[in-house]
Amino acid sequence: MPAKRKVITKPAKTAKKAVKKAVAKKAPAKK
């Protein structure tokens, strides 16, 4: 179970970083 959880957590962290980057790019473009 812990091994499976680690595999799921890593991509989630990467996705969160990508979302943050997209939001940072969108915010200045909107203004």
BELFENVEN-V43728 format. One record per backbone hydrogen bond with DSSP energy under -1.0 kcal/mol. NH is the residue of the N-H (numbers start at 0). CO is the residue of the C=O. E is the energy in kcal/mol with one decimal. If there is no record, write none. Layout:
[[NH | CO | E] [NH | CO | E]]
This chain:
[[4 | 0 | -2.4] [5 | 1 | -2.2] [6 | 2 | -1.8] [7 | 3 | -1.8] [8 | 4 | -2.3] [9 | 5 | -2.1] [10 | 6 | -1.1] [11 | 7 | -1.4] [12 | 8 | -2.4] [13 | 9 | -2.0] [14 | 10 | -2.7] [15 | 11 | -2.4] [16 | 12 | -2.0] [17 | 13 | -2.3] [18 | 14 | -2.6] [19 | 15 | -2.4] [20 | 16 | -2.3] [21 | 17 | -2.4] [22 | 18 | -2.7] [23 | 19 | -2.4] [24 | 20 | -2.0] [25 | 21 | -2.4] [26 | 22 | -2.8] [27 | 23 | -1.1] [28 | 24 | -1.1] [29 | 25 | -2.2] [30 | 26 | -1.8]]
